[in-house]
């Protein structure tokens, strides 16, 4: 895969910046060739916490 460990762990400031620096052409080629591709890290730990806080933690909840 073309994404290096350093690229996966690089975290420019905002989510938009992290998405923008990804090599989407290479990712598309890997996806077409291998059926999978690794993106650079797109969500920071704080982003993950904020996203998970949006969900109700009741087990077995239904929409």
C-alpha positions, 0 to 999 in steps of 0.5 A: 500500500502506498500510505506510509506509517508517517502519513497515516499518523500525520495530523494537520490541524483541521479535519478538512486539512487532513482530508485534503492532504490524502492522496485520493488518486493513489487510494482509488488505484489501491482500492481498484487493484487490491480491493482495500486502501489505507487512508492517512489518519483522518480523525483525531482522538478528540474527533473520535470522542466528539463523534461517539458522544453523539450516540446514545449509549443505551444498549439495544437502542432502536432508531 
